[in-house]
Amino acid sequence: MTFGSESDALPERECLRRTSGKSSALGVKSCRTVLEHGKEPSYERIAPLLSVLVAVLGSAFSPQSFMKSEDTVSCPICHSERTQFLFDSWDFIHGYPGTFPIWSCKNCGHVFLIGDFTPEMLTNLYSNYYPRSQFDVEHYKPYADRKGFLSWLDGDDAGCHRWVPKNVRVLDIGCGRCETLGYHKALGCEVWGCEADENVRAIADKYGFNVHIGLFDPDNYKKDYFDYVTMNQVIEHCADPEKIFRQILTVIKPGGTLVVGTPQPASIDRFLFRRYWGGWHTPFHLNLFSKKSMCLLLDKTGFRYEHSKCRIPSVNLLNQWAILFVHGEQGKPMRFRTSSWSHHESFGNNLERLWYVRLYRFLEKTRAFALPVRFVDALGIGMNRIYVASKPLS
C-alpha cells in the first residue's frame, strides 16, 4: 500500500468514471503508442521527460544503482533480460527480518523484488507484521464522500473508491479495514470485498460486509458480475499480477471497469528519499509498475487501457519526511508509526513532548505539503498513479 496510508486507507466524479468517444480513442491510442514505440504521444511527453531527468539525477547522486554482472533475471512483465540490480532492501517500517534484492527492467521500466514466499510466509507476513492486528473495531469509520477544494487539496481522489459512481455493483480486492465498503454502501452500491488479512474478519462480521477472507479466487464470484472492480495499493503486492488480471477479467461485466492504484517507480520522491522511499515497502511490494509496464500488462490480459493520472494523499509526503526520523534498522520496526501521529489521536505525555511529533501534527493540520504534492502530481511524477481500464464489449 501507499506509504503512510496503508493502515488508514490510499477525481472528479462521473466524468472520470468511464472514458468514451473521443477521449476513449485517445486513451487507447496512448496505450498503443507506449507499447509499440516505447514513448508517449505528444500531449503526454512532458511527464516522461521529467521522469527521465529525475532518474538520471537520482542515479548520479545515490548509491542505489549497482550491476550484478554475474546474475541475470527476466522482467516479470515484458520478460526482457535487460534488467539491472538496484540494491538490497529491508523492511524499515514493520521490521520483517531479512534483506531482499530489488531489480529494474531497462526495457519497460518495471521494478520488482526477488523473493520466494510460501503461502505460510505470506500469512505470517500480513497477519503478524501489518498494523491491523492492533485495530479496535469500535473505531471503524467509513470514508466520507467529501467534495470541494479541501478534498482536492488533501488528495481524496487518490483512493480507487473515489472513481466509482453510485448504484453499481463493486468488488474491492484488498479492502483492508472495509472503509471503502462503507463508502460504497452509503452511495447505494452492492458491495463485495476480498482481503487476505485475517484481522479484517472482525470488522466485516460486526458491520455486515460481504468479505471473503483469503486470496482472490474468481470461483467465489459469478462470471461477468461486477460493474467495477477496484484494487487500491494491491497489485504491487501480487507475485503474479498477470494471473490476477486474467482472473479479474472473468468477473467483470463486458464494458465494466477496473480501477487500479499503485506506486510508480518514476516518482520524484523515489530519488529524493532513495533507500527510504516508502514505495519500496519491502517485502510487501513485489512489483512496481511504470506506465509502460502497466499498459503492457493490461493489454496482454485482455483489458483496454482508458486513462491514468497521478494522485497521492497530501499527507504522504509529510509521512515520507517523518520516516527519516523513525525508520527501523534491519529486523526492527519503526520506533513510532507515523500514521499514528495524527492530531486525532493521543499517546501520552512522553510521546506528546517529542518535538518532531508536535511538528508533524502542526504541518498536518496546516496542510503545509499539500500544494507541492498537487504540483508534482500535475507533472506526472508523483508517487502514486491511478489506472482506469475497461473490459471490451466483445
Backbone torsions as a table, in degrees:
resi	resn	phi	psi	omega
1	MET	NA	165.7	-179.8
2	THR	-63.1	136.9	-175.5
3	PHE	-61.0	137.2	177.3
4	GLY	84.8	-9.3	-179.4
5	SER	-132.1	6.4	-175.4
6	GLU	-66.9	-24.9	-179.9
7	SER	-95.9	-10.2	-178.3
8	ASP	-116.2	-18.3	160.5
9	ALA	-133.7	NA	NA
10	LEU	NA	NA	NA
11	PRO	NA	120.1	-177.6
12	GLU	-37.2	139.8	-158.7
13	ARG	-69.8	-99.9	-165.4
14	GLU	-59.0	-34.4	-177.7
15	CYS	-66.7	-20.6	179.5
16	LEU	-100.4	-6.5	-175.9
17	ARG	-67.9	-48.2	-180.0
18	ARG	-132.5	143.9	176.8
19	THR	-107.4	124.2	-175.7
20	SER	-133.8	171.7	174.7
21	GLY	58.5	-131.5	-175.9
22	LYS	-62.2	-43.1	-178.1
23	SER	-66.1	-32.8	177.6
24	SER	-66.1	-43.5	178.9
25	ALA	-61.3	-39.8	176.8
26	LEU	-60.7	-42.3	-179.7
27	GLY	-61.7	-45.5	179.7
28	VAL	-65.1	-42.0	178.4
29	LYS	-61.4	-41.8	178.9
30	SER	-59.6	-45.3	-179.5
31	CYS	-63.4	-44.5	-179.4
32	ARG	-63.2	-38.1	178.7
33	THR	-62.6	-43.1	178.9
34	VAL	-62.0	-43.5	-175.4
35	LEU	-73.7	-41.4	-172.2
36	GLU	-84.5	-33.7	-173.0
37	HIS	-117.1	-7.8	177.8
38	GLY	72.2	18.2	177.3
39	LYS	-145.8	162.8	-177.4
40	GLU	-84.5	157.0	170.3
41	PRO	-64.9	167.1	-170.6
42	SER	-57.6	-36.4	-176.4
43	TYR	-75.5	-4.1	179.4
44	GLU	-122.2	11.9	-170.9
45	ARG	-74.8	-27.1	-173.4
46	ILE	-62.3	-40.9	-178.2
47	ALA	-64.3	-47.5	178.2
48	PRO	-62.2	-36.4	179.1
49	LEU	-64.0	-40.8	175.7
50	LEU	-64.3	-38.4	179.3
51	SER	-63.0	-41.2	178.8
52	VAL	-64.0	-43.2	179.1
53	LEU	-60.5	-45.1	178.2
54	VAL	-61.3	-41.5	-178.6
55	ALA	-63.9	-42.1	-179.6
56	VAL	-65.0	-45.4	179.1
57	LEU	-64.5	-40.2	179.8
58	GLY	-64.4	-40.5	-179.9
59	SER	-67.4	-34.2	-177.2
60	ALA	-70.3	-30.0	-173.8
61	PHE	-114.1	15.4	179.1
62	SER	-132.2	156.2	-179.5
63	PRO	-89.7	21.4	-170.4
64	GLN	-81.0	-30.0	-169.9
65	SER	-94.0	100.0	175.3
66	PHE	-124.5	147.7	-178.8
67	MET	-110.7	120.7	173.3
68	LYS	-88.0	90.5	-172.6
69	SER	-64.4	-24.4	-176.9
70	GLU	-81.2	-10.7	-178.2
71	ASP	-116.5	145.8	171.0
72	THR	-137.2	135.8	175.5
73	VAL	-131.4	152.6	-179.7
74	SER	-91.5	144.9	175.2
75	CYS	-66.3	131.6	-178.8
76	PRO	-71.0	-10.6	-178.3
77	ILE	-103.0	-56.4	-178.0
78	CYS	-99.0	-8.1	177.2
79	HIS	65.9	16.9	174.8
80	SER	-72.6	149.6	174.9
81	GLU	-98.1	8.4	175.5
82	ARG	-83.4	67.3	-176.9
83	THR	-114.4	158.9	-176.2
84	GLN	-135.4	132.1	174.4
85	PHE	-73.3	132.9	178.8
86	LEU	-97.3	-62.7	179.7
87	PHE	-172.4	168.9	174.5
88	ASP	-91.5	123.0	-177.0
89	SER	-109.1	164.2	177.4
90	TRP	-141.6	168.6	-178.6
91	ASP	-83.3	95.9	-179.5
92	PHE	-92.5	8.1	178.0
93	ILE	-105.2	-57.1	-174.9
94	HIS	-101.8	-14.0	175.6
95	GLY	85.3	22.2	175.8
96	TYR	-64.3	132.9	-173.2
97	PRO	-71.8	153.0	174.4
98	GLY	106.0	165.5	173.4
99	THR	-120.0	154.1	-172.6
100	PHE	-139.3	129.2	-179.0
101	PRO	-74.1	137.3	177.6
102	ILE	-113.5	132.7	-177.3
103	TRP	-123.0	158.9	173.8
104	SER	-130.4	153.9	179.0
105	CYS	-101.7	125.6	179.2
106	LYS	-76.2	-16.0	-177.3
107	ASN	-83.8	-48.5	-175.5
108	CYS	-117.2	-2.3	177.4
109	GLY	81.4	5.5	-180.0
110	HIS	-70.9	144.3	177.4
111	VAL	-121.2	135.7	-173.1
112	PHE	-148.6	154.9	179.9
113	LEU	-103.9	139.2	176.9
114	ILE	-97.7	121.3	178.9
115	GLY	-164.9	143.8	-179.5
116	ASP	-108.6	94.9	-176.1
117	PHE	-103.4	122.2	174.3
118	THR	-80.1	162.4	176.8
119	PRO	-56.5	-35.6	178.9
120	GLU	-66.2	-39.8	178.2
121	MET	-64.7	-40.0	-179.9
122	LEU	-65.9	-40.9	177.4
123	THR	-60.5	-44.7	178.0
124	ASN	-63.7	-40.5	-177.2
125	LEU	-60.4	-49.2	-173.6
126	TYR	-86.2	-28.8	-178.1
127	SER	-83.8	-30.6	-173.9
128	ASN	-109.0	-17.0	-176.6
129	TYR	-114.2	-5.6	176.1
130	TYR	-94.8	148.4	-169.9
131	PRO	-75.1	-3.1	-176.6
132	ARG	-67.9	-19.1	-179.4
133	SER	-64.4	-21.6	178.8
134	GLN	-98.7	3.6	-175.5
135	PHE	-74.2	132.7	177.4
136	ASP	-87.3	117.7	-176.9
137	VAL	-56.5	-31.8	-178.4
138	GLU	-66.5	-16.1	179.7
139	HIS	-91.9	5.1	-179.3
140	TYR	-60.3	136.3	177.2
141	LYS	-150.6	122.6	-179.4
142	PRO	-68.7	158.5	176.9
143	TYR	-64.1	142.9	-179.8
144	ALA	-87.5	151.3	178.2
145	ASP	-90.3	70.0	-177.6
146	ARG	-78.8	151.8	175.2
147	LYS	-138.3	171.1	175.0
148	GLY	97.3	-170.8	-172.4
149	PHE	-63.6	-45.1	-177.6
150	LEU	-66.3	-33.8	175.9
151	SER	-62.7	-43.6	177.0
152	TRP	-65.2	-44.2	-177.2
153	LEU	-63.2	-38.7	-179.1
154	ASP	-78.4	-12.2	-179.9
155	GLY	76.5	38.2	179.6
156	ASP	-59.7	-31.4	-177.3
157	ASP	-77.4	9.5	173.9
158	ALA	-74.4	-16.6	176.8
159	GLY	-87.1	136.8	-177.9
160	CYS	-61.0	-26.7	-178.9
161	HIS	-62.0	-25.8	-179.2
162	ARG	-74.6	-7.5	-180.0
163	TRP	-99.8	7.3	-178.1
164	VAL	-108.1	129.0	-178.6
165	PRO	-78.1	-177.7	178.4
166	LYS	-75.9	158.1	166.3
167	ASN	56.6	44.7	175.4
168	VAL	-125.9	170.3	176.9
169	ARG	-97.7	118.9	-170.9
170	VAL	-131.0	139.7	173.8
171	LEU	-115.7	123.8	176.4
172	ASP	-105.7	109.1	178.8
173	ILE	-87.3	118.6	-173.1
174	GLY	85.3	51.8	-171.7
175	CYS	-77.6	-4.4	174.6
176	GLY	58.0	-129.3	-177.1
177	ARG	-80.0	8.8	175.7
178	CYS	74.5	14.2	176.7
179	GLU	-61.7	-36.0	179.6
180	THR	-67.6	-36.0	-179.4
181	LEU	-65.9	-40.3	175.8
182	GLY	-64.2	-37.4	177.5
183	TYR	-61.9	-50.4	-179.1
184	HIS	-65.2	-39.7	-179.4
185	LYS	-61.5	-38.8	178.8
186	ALA	-66.2	-20.9	179.1
187	LEU	-97.3	12.2	174.5
188	GLY	85.0	15.6	-178.6
189	CYS	-86.4	153.5	167.2
190	GLU	-86.2	115.0	-168.4
191	VAL	-111.1	138.3	175.4
192	TRP	-133.2	149.2	179.0
193	GLY	-137.1	159.5	175.8
194	CYS	-141.3	129.4	-176.6
195	GLU	-148.9	130.9	-177.9
196	ALA	-77.0	-21.9	-174.7
197	ASP	-80.2	117.3	-179.4
198	GLU	-61.3	-24.8	-178.8
199	ASN	-64.2	-19.0	-177.6
200	VAL	-77.6	-18.4	-176.4
201	ARG	-55.2	-40.4	-178.1
202	ALA	-62.5	-38.1	178.9
203	ILE	-67.5	-46.8	-178.6
204	ALA	-61.9	-41.8	-179.4
205	ASP	-66.4	-42.7	-176.5
206	LYS	-66.1	-38.2	-174.5
207	TYR	-104.8	7.6	171.9
208	GLY	71.6	30.9	178.6
209	PHE	-87.8	143.3	178.5
210	ASN	-85.0	89.1	-175.7
211	VAL	-120.6	127.7	172.0
212	HIS	-87.5	122.1	177.3
213	ILE	-90.3	116.0	-176.8
214	GLY	141.4	-177.0	178.7
215	LEU	-72.3	154.8	-180.0
216	PHE	-63.3	130.7	178.0
217	ASP	-136.9	114.9	-177.1
218	PRO	-61.3	-21.0	179.0
219	ASP	-68.0	-13.6	177.6
220	ASN	-81.0	-4.4	-174.9
221	TYR	-134.0	158.3	177.5
222	LYS	-72.0	150.2	178.4
223	LYS	-71.6	141.7	177.9
224	ASP	52.6	47.5	-169.7
225	TYR	-103.7	-37.1	-169.4
226	PHE	-98.1	141.7	172.7
227	ASP	-75.7	-37.9	-178.5
228	TYR	-135.0	140.3	167.3
229	VAL	-125.3	129.9	-179.3
230	THR	-117.4	145.9	175.5
231	MET	-137.9	92.9	-177.9
232	ASN	-96.2	112.4	-178.3
233	GLN	56.4	49.3	-177.6
234	VAL	-126.5	-45.1	-171.7
235	ILE	-60.9	-28.6	178.5
236	GLU	-69.5	-16.6	178.3
237	HIS	-86.0	-10.6	-171.6
238	CYS	-87.5	130.4	178.7
239	ALA	-71.2	-30.6	-179.1
240	ASP	-128.5	76.8	-177.1
241	PRO	-63.0	-29.8	178.4
242	GLU	-63.8	-43.3	178.8
243	LYS	-62.7	-42.9	-179.4
244	ILE	-61.4	-46.8	-179.0
245	PHE	-63.6	-39.5	178.5
246	ARG	-64.6	-37.7	178.3
247	GLN	-68.7	-41.1	179.6
248	ILE	-62.8	-36.8	-179.6
249	LEU	-55.9	-32.0	-176.6
250	THR	-74.2	-22.2	-176.6
251	VAL	-102.2	-6.5	176.5
252	ILE	-89.8	139.2	175.3
253	LYS	-63.9	149.8	169.2
254	PRO	-56.4	129.4	-174.4
255	GLY	87.6	-4.5	178.7
256	GLY	-74.8	173.3	-169.2
257	THR	-123.7	137.5	171.6
258	LEU	-109.3	127.9	177.7
259	VAL	-119.2	122.4	-175.7
260	VAL	-124.9	126.2	173.6
261	GLY	-113.3	129.4	-174.7
262	THR	-156.3	149.6	176.6
263	PRO	-63.3	147.2	176.1
264	GLN	-114.8	133.6	-176.0
265	PRO	-70.3	-14.0	179.9
266	ALA	-88.4	22.3	-179.1
267	SER	-81.8	149.6	-177.6
268	ILE	-67.2	-33.0	-177.2
269	ASP	-72.4	-19.0	173.9
270	ARG	-60.3	-39.1	-176.7
271	PHE	-87.6	-19.2	173.9
272	LEU	-75.6	-43.0	-174.3
273	PHE	-100.6	-8.5	170.8
274	ARG	50.1	-119.1	-175.2
275	ARG	-63.8	-22.2	-178.6
276	TYR	-102.0	20.0	172.6
277	TRP	-64.9	129.0	-177.7
278	GLY	-63.8	-22.8	-180.0
279	GLY	-65.5	-22.2	176.6
280	TRP	-62.4	-49.6	176.9
281	HIS	40.0	46.7	-179.0
282	THR	-65.6	140.6	-6.2
283	PRO	-96.9	21.1	-178.1
284	PHE	-71.7	-38.1	-180.0
285	HIS	-90.9	116.2	-177.7
286	LEU	-101.4	-27.1	-177.3
287	ASN	-137.8	126.4	175.7
288	LEU	-117.3	120.5	-168.6
289	PHE	-96.0	130.6	163.1
290	SER	-78.1	167.9	178.2
291	LYS	-63.3	-37.1	179.7
292	LYS	-65.8	-43.7	-178.0
293	SER	-69.7	-32.9	176.8
294	MET	-69.3	-42.4	176.9
295	CYS	-60.8	-40.8	178.9
296	LEU	-62.7	-44.0	-179.7
297	LEU	-65.5	-44.5	178.5
298	LEU	-61.0	-43.0	-177.0
299	ASP	-63.9	-44.8	-175.1
300	LYS	-81.7	-8.4	176.3
301	THR	-102.4	4.4	172.9
302	GLY	99.6	2.4	177.6
303	PHE	-91.2	159.4	174.9
304	ARG	-111.5	118.6	177.3
305	TYR	-64.4	132.5	178.3
306	GLU	-105.7	-59.9	178.2
307	HIS	-166.3	170.1	177.9
308	SER	-149.6	161.7	-178.5
309	LYS	-156.7	142.9	175.2
310	CYS	-75.9	127.4	176.6
311	ARG	-149.4	133.4	178.0
312	ILE	-147.3	140.8	173.8
313	PRO	-58.2	136.5	-175.1
314	SER	-59.8	-32.3	-177.2
315	VAL	-67.7	-15.7	-177.5
316	ASN	-63.5	-36.4	178.5
317	LEU	-66.5	-38.6	175.2
318	LEU	-62.2	-43.4	177.5
319	ASN	-62.1	-37.8	-178.9
320	GLN	-65.4	-39.8	175.8
321	TRP	-66.9	-38.3	-178.2
322	ALA	-64.0	-30.5	-177.0
323	ILE	-62.1	-26.8	-179.9
324	LEU	-63.8	-23.3	179.8
325	PHE	-89.5	-26.8	-169.0
326	VAL	-127.7	10.6	-177.4
327	HIS	-62.1	148.6	178.9
328	GLY	-87.1	152.7	172.0
329	GLU	-84.4	179.3	-175.6
330	GLN	-57.4	127.0	178.3
331	GLY	79.9	2.6	-179.7
332	LYS	-126.4	137.9	-179.9
333	PRO	-77.0	171.9	173.4
334	MET	-57.5	147.8	-179.6
335	ARG	-63.7	-37.6	174.4
336	PHE	-141.8	143.1	174.9
337	ARG	-72.3	120.6	-179.5
338	THR	-63.3	-30.0	179.0
339	SER	-68.4	-12.0	178.1
340	SER	-94.6	0.4	-179.5
341	TRP	-85.3	-3.4	-176.4
342	SER	-50.9	147.3	179.4
343	HIS	-68.5	-4.5	177.8
344	HIS	-81.5	-8.4	-175.7
345	GLU	-125.0	162.0	179.5
346	SER	-128.8	143.1	-174.4
347	PHE	-129.9	17.8	177.2
348	GLY	90.7	166.3	-171.8
349	ASN	-63.2	-38.3	-176.1
350	ASN	-62.0	-49.8	-179.5
351	LEU	-71.5	-36.3	-178.8
352	GLU	-61.9	-28.6	-176.5
353	ARG	-82.2	-12.9	-179.8
354	LEU	-63.9	128.5	-173.4
355	TRP	-63.1	-35.8	-176.1
356	TYR	-78.0	-22.4	172.8
357	VAL	-70.6	-42.3	177.7
358	ARG	-65.2	-39.6	177.6
359	LEU	-64.5	-42.4	178.4
360	TYR	-56.5	-48.4	-176.8
361	ARG	-65.1	-36.3	177.8
362	PHE	-65.6	-47.1	-179.2
363	LEU	-66.0	-35.9	177.3
364	GLU	-65.4	-46.9	-177.2
365	LYS	-65.1	-37.0	-178.6
366	THR	-86.4	-3.2	179.8
367	ARG	55.7	43.0	-174.1
368	ALA	-61.8	-30.1	-176.1
369	PHE	-99.2	2.7	-171.7
370	ALA	-64.6	-51.2	-177.2
371	LEU	-64.5	-42.6	175.1
372	PRO	-58.5	-37.7	178.9
373	VAL	-65.9	-43.1	179.1
374	ARG	-64.6	-35.9	178.8
375	PHE	-65.7	-46.0	179.7
376	VAL	-63.7	-39.3	176.4
377	ASP	-61.2	-41.5	-179.5
378	ALA	-62.6	-31.0	177.8
379	LEU	-79.0	-10.4	178.9
380	GLY	84.0	14.7	-178.3
381	ILE	-121.4	29.5	175.3
382	GLY	-77.4	174.0	-173.3
383	MET	-72.6	-30.2	-171.4
384	ASN	-124.0	144.1	176.7
385	ARG	-129.1	135.3	175.5
386	ILE	-98.4	126.9	177.2
387	TYR	-110.8	135.6	175.2
388	VAL	-118.1	124.4	-179.5
389	ALA	-133.5	160.6	-179.1
390	SER	-129.6	158.6	173.9
391	LYS	-93.6	122.0	-177.7
392	PRO	-56.9	150.7	-179.8
393	LEU	-67.2	-27.0	179.6
394	SER	-146.3	NA	NA
